[in-house]
Amino acid sequence: VDRPRLDDNSYLRMASAFHAFFVISTQLSPLPQPSSGIRTMKATSFCLCCFQTQTGVKFWLTADRDETGLDDVLQQVYAAYCDFCLKNPFYELEQVIRQNAKFDAALHAIVAKHNK
């Protein structure tokens, strides 16, 4: 389903709020070992998923509430990030990923494959 695209500030606000929930959830876990934080948050009309790498980089994905296989999609996105961003000698960690045609093409292919 095509939905209106959010502007960059809306994405930043959404990621900031989710990050706060993520950090709080790691501290509130009743388990003796540290929690991995919130991985999925479902609202009435959408689902927000998070994948945190070992280095602390978080990938976010929004989808329809009942969508399945999102963890696999996030794993594939991370693999593309490793291949096309981290292996790029001009990329700096925590830099916004802009104008990376190979990464963009990989993302489009991952989404197209998932939507089939």
Secondary structure, DSSP 8 states (H G I E B T S, - for coil): -------HHHHHHHHHHHHHHHHHHHHH--SSS------EEE-SSEEEEEEE-TTS-EEEEEEETT---HHHHHHHHHHHHIIIIIT-TT--TT----S-HHHHHHHHHHHHHHH-
